Amino acid sequence: MTRRFLATTLVLGFASAASAQEHVHSHPGTAERLGTVHFATSCSAAAQPLFDRSVALLHSFEFAAAIKGFNEVLAADSSCAMAYWGIALSRWSNPMAAGNRSPEQLRQGRLAADAAKLSWVRASTRERGYINAVAQLYNDFEHLDQRTRIVAYERAMGELAAREPADTEAKIFYAISLAASAPPTDKTYANQRKAGAILEPLWVKQPNHPGLAHYIIHSYDFPALASQAAAAARRYASIAPSAAHALHMPSHTFTRVGMWRESIDTNLRSIEVALRSESISEALHASDYAEYAYLQMRRDSAAKSLVESLPALAARFDPKAVTGAAPGSAGVFALAAIPARFALERRSWTEAAALEPKSSAFPWAEAMTYFARALGGSHTGDLVKAHSSIDSLAAIRDRLAGKEAYWSEQVAIQQLGAQAWLDLAEKRHDTALTHMREAATREDATEKSAVTPGPLAPARELLGDMLMELDRPAEALSEYRATLRKEPNRYRALAGAMRAAGAARDRVTEAIFRAKLEALTDVSKLR
């Protein structure tokens, strides 16, 4: 079999596999707007504009449309090896997504990476650097762990960027690889700061580049750094309004700084575009962020409407489909998170206890339902349900251990918090505080995943609630303040701080937090 024949066979396979699922964003009567990208290649002149558009889609994590676009490049120039590179990188999907890729996803990506090497006769040394780099993501995935492969890709992109100092795109892809490979326990944010230092000067020179604004937001998507993404958050949606993820992504920064109205507005626009392109997982992901924002403003009726929209979205949702930035796991996560948030943020413990878990290939999503059920059971006196839900959390934690270290730790934190409230219900006060403090310490030591706007119930906030139950308001106030440093403008932490200050007879502080709540929402709705 010749190299050309094999490569042609592979691309036909990619096209047929993608055709049922992948849709390019289209807006009748309006021009498509994806930002401005130019990625020089050795491909034909006819293929170059198609390639630039496909990379623009890739930079906004519109993976289905990008794959379709790169196949159109191959239709125009079947020897364009870089089109296979684009398919391989698109098949990896969202680099910021926690969780291991499935074997089938990895097989598809490796096919594209192999096809790129088979087709690179005309490729430049620079282009071969990109192709060799993306191959690291799939190299011997049956035996090499994902973390090792991600770091290998980051190093290969770093070497390429160093060898090709005039190649802006190499620097941009290197920067997002730095952010994606950053350990979630590194509180110095060394990788993220390095990524930002690469991206910010480039954005000054290319203000309409979608990847620059997008990756600045991701690099600074942490409480300590979020303010540095403010300009990118304000601009990204206007750079690429045809991309659903470009409309959603600013809400990552808005959430980190407590700008709830802005988060709602941009997520509603994202949902509209995502539904138009059948990117149901992206619509669900944006809905979770919008739900969180509605609940902080006590717009409970709007939050309830999102909950009520879930069955219709679930009926259209295929977790295996390749669509936009939000992988299938993000859609499954949102389907579990939204009703759990609706119950827990309103402190509707009966609703929380009644939630029914749904099994999936992503057990960390199921864990959120068990966490809500456990808290609901402990608060309503259904201790049998609380016990069984905590047992389920422990089982999920153990299933994930050694396979999904990040999610195993997140579920362990939920288990500790749930156990703490069961301890309190069973009058083991000292044990309850010990477990709740451990949960808070462990949550502080990691970072939230990009898949979620925030924990269902921050551990330090729950610790503050527990201290209030034990009539220790001064200590509770300290925990609510600590929560607000990480989760600014969060309703439950503000309300808890106000109540704690009042119980501690600190009238000045009570008035300060009351004013903040009045600015956030109608004071008559306080609970």
C-alpha positions in Angstrom: 0.0 0.0 0.0 1.4 3.4 -1.0 1.8 6.3 1.5 -0.6 8.4 -0.7 -3.2 5.7 -0.8 -3.1 5.1 2.9 -3.3 8.8 3.7 -6.3 9.2 1.3 -8.0 6.2 3.0 -7.5 7.8 6.4 -9.0 11.1 5.5 -12.0 9.5 3.9 -12.5 7.7 7.2 -12.2 11.0 9.2 -14.8 12.7 6.9 -17.3 9.9 7.2 -16.9 9.6 10.9 -17.4 13.3 11.4 -20.2 13.9 9.0 -23.1 12.9 11.2 -22.0 15.0 14.2 -20.1 18.0 13.0 -21.6 21.3 12.0 -20.0 24.6 10.9 -21.5 27.6 12.6 -23.7 29.5 10.2 -25.8 32.7 10.6 -28.3 33.4 7.9 -28.0 36.9 6.7 -24.8 37.7 8.6 -21.2 37.1 7.9 -19.3 34.5 9.9 -16.9 36.2 12.5 -14.2 34.0 14.0 -11.4 36.6 14.4 -8.2 37.0 12.4 -5.7 34.2 12.1 -2.9 33.5 9.6 -1.0 30.3 9.9 1.5 30.0 7.0 1.9 26.5 5.5 3.4 24.8 2.5 -0.1 23.8 1.4 -1.6 25.1 -1.9 -2.7 28.7 -2.3 -6.3 27.5 -2.7 -6.1 25.6 0.6 -4.5 28.4 2.7 -7.7 30.5 3.4 -9.5 27.3 4.3 -6.6 26.4 6.6 -6.6 29.8 8.3 -10.3 29.6 9.0 -10.0 26.0 10.4 -7.2 27.2 12.8 -9.4 30.1 13.9 -12.1 27.6 14.7 -9.5 25.4 16.6 -8.4 28.4 18.6 -12.0 28.9 19.8 -12.2 25.2 20.6 -14.9 24.7 17.9 -13.6 21.2 17.3 -16.3 19.7 15.1 -16.3 22.6 12.8 -12.5 22.7 12.8 -12.3 19.0 11.8 -14.8 19.6 9.0 -12.7 22.6 7.9 -9.4 20.7 7.9 -11.1 18.0 5.7 -12.1 20.8 3.3 -8.4 21.8 3.2 -7.6 18.2 2.3 -10.2 18.3 -0.4 -8.5 21.3 -1.9 -4.9 19.9 -1.4 -4.7 16.2 -0.5 -1.0 16.5 0.2 -1.4 19.2 2.9 0.1 17.3 5.9 -0.8 20.2 8.3 -4.5 19.5 7.7 -3.9 16.2 9.4 -2.1 18.0 12.2 -5.2 20.2 12.7 -7.4 17.1 12.8 -5.1 15.4 15.3 -5.1 18.5 17.6 -8.9 18.9 17.3 -9.4 15.3 18.2 -7.6 15.9 21.5 -10.4 18.3 22.2 -10.3 20.8 25.1 -6.8 20.8 26.5 -8.1 22.3 29.7 -10.6 19.5 30.4 -9.7 17.3 33.4 -10.1 13.6 32.9 -8.6 11.0 30.7 -9.5 10.8 27.0 -11.3 7.6 25.9 -9.4 5.0 23.9 -11.6 5.6 20.9 -10.9 9.3 21.0 -7.2 8.6 21.3 -7.3 6.1 18.4 -8.9 8.7 16.1 -6.3 11.3 17.1 -3.4 8.9 16.5 -4.8 8.0 13.1 -4.6 11.7 12.1 -1.2 12.2 13.6 0.1 9.1 11.7 -1.5 10.4 8.5 0.3 13.7 8.9 3.6 12.0 9.0 2.7 9.8 6.0 1.8 13.0 4.0 4.7 15.3 5.0 6.9 14.9 1.9 6.3 18.6 1.0 6.1 19.8 4.6 8.8 22.2 5.9 11.0 21.5 8.9 8.8 23.9 10.9 5.6 22.0 9.9 7.2 18.7 10.8 7.9 20.2 14.3 4.1 20.7 14.8 3.4 17.2 13.5 5.9 15.6 15.8 4.6 17.6 18.7 1.0 16.6 18.3 2.0 13.0 18.0 3.2 13.2 21.6 -0.4 13.4 22.8 -1.1 10.0 21.4 2.3 8.3 21.6 1.9 4.7 23.0 -1.3 5.8 24.9 -2.0 2.2 25.7 1.0 2.3 28.1 2.0 5.9 28.7 -0.1 7.8 31.2 -1.9 11.0 30.0 0.1 13.3 32.2 3.4 12.1 30.7 2.1 12.6 27.2 0.7 16.1 27.9 4.0 17.2 29.3 5.9 15.7 26.3 3.6 17.8 24.0 4.3 20.9 26.0 8.0 20.4 25.8 7.9 19.7 22.1 5.9 22.9 21.5 8.4 24.8 23.7 11.3 23.5 21.6 9.4 24.5 18.4 8.7 28.0 19.6 12.4 28.4 20.5 13.5 27.2 17.1 11.1 29.3 15.2 11.1 32.7 17.0 9.2 34.4 14.2 6.3 31.9 14.4 3.6 33.5 16.4 1.3 30.5 16.2 4.0 28.3 17.7 4.2 30.6 20.7 0.4 30.7 21.0 0.0 26.9 21.0 3.0 26.6 23.4 1.3 29.0 25.8 -1.9 27.1 26.0 0.1 23.8 26.4 1.8 25.4 29.4 -1.6 26.3 31.0 -3.0 22.9 30.2 0.0 21.0 31.7 0.1 23.1 34.9 -0.3 20.9 38.1 -3.5 21.8 39.9 -1.6 21.9 43.2 0.9 24.5 42.1 -0.2 27.7 43.9 2.6 29.8 42.4 0.9 29.4 39.0 4.3 29.3 37.3 3.0 27.8 34.1 0.0 30.1 33.9 2.1 33.2 34.5 4.6 32.1 31.9 1.8 31.5 29.4 0.3 34.9 30.1 3.7 36.6 29.6 3.9 35.0 26.1 0.3 35.8 25.1 -0.1 39.4 26.3 2.5 41.1 24.1 1.3 39.1 21.1 -2.3 40.3 21.7 -1.2 43.9 21.6 0.0 43.3 18.1 -2.9 41.0 17.0 -5.9 42.3 18.9 -8.4 40.4 16.7 -6.7 37.0 17.2 -9.2 34.6 18.9 -6.6 32.3 20.4 -4.8 35.1 22.2 -7.9 36.4 24.0 -9.1 32.9 24.7 -5.9 31.6 26.1 -5.3 34.6 28.3 -8.6 33.9 30.0 -7.7 30.3 30.5 -4.2 31.2 31.8 -5.6 33.5 34.4 -8.7 31.4 35.4 -7.8 31.5 39.1 -8.8 33.8 41.9 -5.3 35.1 42.4 -4.9 35.9 38.7 -8.4 36.6 37.4 -8.2 40.4 37.3 -5.4 40.1 34.7 -7.9 38.5 32.2 -10.4 41.4 32.5 -9.5 43.0 29.1 -9.6 39.6 27.3 -12.9 38.7 28.9 -14.4 41.9 27.7 -13.1 41.5 24.2 -13.2 37.8 23.3 -17.0 37.6 22.6 -16.7 40.4 20.1 -13.7 38.9 18.3 -15.4 35.6 17.5 -19.2 35.9 18.1 -19.9 33.0 15.6 -18.2 30.6 18.1 -20.4 29.5 21.0 -17.3 29.0 23.2 -16.1 32.5 22.5 -19.4 33.8 23.9 -19.2 31.5 26.9 -15.5 31.9 27.8 -15.6 35.4 29.2 -17.9 34.1 32.0 -14.9 32.2 33.4 -13.4 35.5 34.3 -16.7 37.1 35.3 -17.4 34.2 37.6 -13.9 34.5 39.2 -14.5 38.2 40.0 -18.3 37.9 40.9 -19.7 39.8 37.8 -22.9 37.8 37.7 -25.0 39.9 35.2 -22.2 39.8 32.7 -21.9 36.1 33.1 -25.6 35.5 32.6 -25.6 37.7 29.4 -22.7 36.1 27.7 -23.8 32.6 28.6 -27.3 33.1 27.2 -25.8 34.2 23.9 -23.5 31.2 24.0 -26.4 28.8 24.6 -28.3 30.3 21.6 -25.3 29.8 19.2 -24.5 26.3 20.6 -28.1 25.1 20.1 -28.1 26.5 16.6 -25.0 24.3 15.8 -26.2 21.3 17.8 -23.4 21.7 20.3 -25.5 20.4 23.1 -22.7 19.8 25.5 -21.5 23.4 25.0 -25.1 24.6 25.7 -25.2 22.5 28.9 -21.8 23.8 30.0 -22.9 27.4 29.5 -26.2 26.7 31.3 -24.3 25.5 34.3 -22.3 28.8 34.5 -25.5 30.8 33.9 -27.3 28.7 36.7 -24.6 29.5 39.1 -24.8 33.3 38.3 -28.6 33.4 38.6 -28.4 31.7 42.0 -25.9 34.3 43.3 -28.3 37.1 42.4 -31.2 35.1 43.9 -33.0 35.0 40.5 -34.5 31.7 41.5 -37.3 31.7 38.9 -34.7 32.1 36.0 -32.5 29.4 37.7 -35.6 27.1 37.8 -36.2 27.7 34.1 -32.8 26.3 33.4 -33.4 23.3 35.5 -36.7 22.7 33.6 -34.9 23.0 30.3 -32.6 20.0 31.0 -34.9 17.1 29.9 -35.2 18.6 26.4 -31.5 19.2 26.2 -30.7 15.7 27.5 -32.9 14.2 24.8 -30.7 15.9 22.2 -27.4 15.1 23.9 -24.9 12.5 22.7 -22.0 12.4 25.1 -19.9 10.7 22.5 -20.4 13.4 19.9 -17.4 15.7 18.9 -18.8 19.2 18.9 -17.4 22.2 20.6 -15.1 23.0 23.5 -17.2 21.2 26.1 -16.6 17.4 25.8 -19.3 14.9 26.5 -18.1 14.7 30.1 -18.9 18.4 30.5 -22.5 17.9 29.4 -22.9 15.0 31.8 -21.4 17.1 34.5 -23.8 20.0 33.8 -26.8 17.7 33.8 -25.9 16.6 37.4 -24.6 19.9 38.6 -27.5 22.2 37.7 -30.2 20.5 39.8 -27.8 20.0 42.6 -26.8 23.7 42.6 -30.5 24.7 42.5 -31.2 22.7 45.7 -28.0 23.5 47.6 -27.7 27.2 46.9 -31.4 27.6 48.0 -30.7 25.4 51.0 -33.7 23.3 50.0 -32.5 20.2 51.8 -35.6 18.1 51.0 -35.0 18.7 47.3 -31.3 17.9 47.6 -32.1 14.6 49.4 -34.6 13.6 46.7 -32.1 14.0 43.8 -31.6 10.8 41.8 -28.1 9.9 40.6 -27.7 8.9 37.0 -24.8 6.5 36.1 -22.5 7.4 33.2 -18.9 7.0 32.0 -18.0 9.9 34.2 -18.5 8.9 37.9 -17.3 12.3 39.2 -20.6 13.8 37.8 -22.6 11.2 39.6 -20.7 12.0 42.8 -22.2 15.5 42.8 -25.7 14.1 43.2 -24.6 11.8 46.0 -22.9 14.8 47.7 -26.1 16.8 47.5 -28.2 13.9 48.7 -25.9 13.3 51.7 -26.1 17.0 52.8 -29.9 16.9 52.3 -30.2 13.7 54.3 -28.2 15.0 57.2 -30.1 18.2 57.3 -33.6 16.6 57.1 -32.9 13.7 59.5 -32.8 11.1 56.8 -29.5 9.7 58.1 -29.9 6.3 56.3 -29.9 8.2 53.0 -26.9 10.3 54.2 -25.0 7.1 55.2 -25.7 5.4 51.9 -24.8 8.5 49.8 -21.5 8.8 51.7 -20.8 5.1 51.0 -21.4 5.8 47.3 -19.0 8.7 47.4 -16.3 6.5 48.9 -16.9 3.9 46.3 -16.5 6.5 43.5 -13.4 7.9 45.1 -11.8 4.4 45.1 -12.9 3.7 41.5 -11.2 6.9 40.4 -8.0 6.4 42.4 -5.0 5.7 40.3 -7.0 6.4 37.1 -8.3 9.9 37.6 -6.3 11.4 40.4 -7.7 14.9 40.1 -11.3 13.7 40.3 -10.6 11.2 42.9 -9.4 14.0 45.2 -12.4 16.2 44.4 -14.7 13.3 45.4 -12.7 12.7 48.5 -13.2 16.3 49.5 -17.0 15.9 48.9 -17.0 12.7 51.0 -15.2 14.5 53.9 -17.7 17.4 53.8 -20.7 15.1 53.7 -19.3 12.9 56.5 -18.8 16.1 58.6 -22.4 17.0 58.4 -23.5 13.5 59.2 -21.2 13.6 62.2 -22.9 16.8 63.3 -26.3 15.3 62.9 -25.2 12.4 65.0 -23.9 14.8 67.7 -20.2 14.1 67.2 -19.3 17.7 67.2 -15.5 17.5 67.5 -15.3 14.8 64.8 -17.6 16.9 62.5 -15.2 19.9 62.8 -12.2 17.8 62.2 -13.6 16.3 59.0 -14.9 19.7 57.8 -11.6 21.4 58.4 -9.8 18.6 56.5 -12.1 19.0 53.6 -11.5 22.8 53.5 -7.7 22.4 53.7 -7.7 19.8 50.9 -10.0 22.0 48.7 -7.6 25.0 49.3 -4.7 22.8 48.1 -6.2 22.2 44.6 -8.1 24.2 41.9 -11.5 23.8 40.4 -11.7 22.3 37.0 -12.7 24.6 34.1 -15.8 22.4 33.7 -17.4 24.0 36.7 -18.0 27.6 37.8 -17.3 26.6 41.4 -17.9 23.9 44.0 -21.5 22.9 44.7 -20.8 24.2 48.2 -17.4 25.6 49.0 -15.8 23.6 51.9 -14.9 26.7 53.9 -18.4 28.1 53.5 -19.8 24.8 54.9 -17.3 25.1 57.7 -18.6 28.5 58.5 -22.2 27.1 58.4 -21.1 24.4 60.8 -19.5 26.8 63.2 -22.7 28.9 63.2 -24.6 25.7 64.1 -22.2 25.3 67.1 -22.7 28.9 68.2 -19.1 30.0 67.3 -19.9 33.1 65.1 -16.5 34.8 65.3 -14.8 31.7 63.9 -17.6 31.3 61.3 -17.0 34.9 60.1 -13.3 34.1 59.5 -14.3 31.1 57.3 -16.8 33.1 55.3 -14.2 35.8 54.7 -11.8 33.2 53.5 -14.5 31.8 51.2 -15.0 35.3 49.7 -11.4 35.7 49.0 -11.6 32.7 46.6 -15.3 33.2 45.6 -15.9 36.9 45.5 -19.5 38.2 45.6 -20.9 34.8 46.4 -24.3 35.1 48.0 -24.1 32.3 50.6 -20.8 33.4 51.9 -21.9 37.1 52.1 -25.1 36.1 53.8 -23.2 33.8 56.2 -20.8 36.6 57.0 -23.6 39.0 57.7 -25.3 36.6 60.0 -22.1 35.7 61.8 -21.1 39.3 62.3 -24.6 39.9 63.7 -24.4 37.0 66.1 -21.0 38.2 67.2 -22.5 41.6 67.9 -20.1 43.2 65.3 -22.6 45.7 64.0 -20.1 47.5 61.7 -19.1 44.4 59.9 -22.7 43.2 59.8 -23.7 46.5 58.1 -20.9 46.2 55.6 -22.0 42.7 54.5 -25.7 43.7 54.4 -24.8 46.5 52.1 -22.9 44.1 49.8 -25.9 41.8 49.8 -28.3 44.7 49.0 -26.0 45.6 46.0 -26.1 42.0 44.9 -29.8 41.4 45.2 -33.1 42.6 46.7 -32.6 42.5 50.4 -36.2 41.3 50.9 -35.2 37.9 49.4 -32.6 37.2 52.0 -32.9 33.8 53.6 
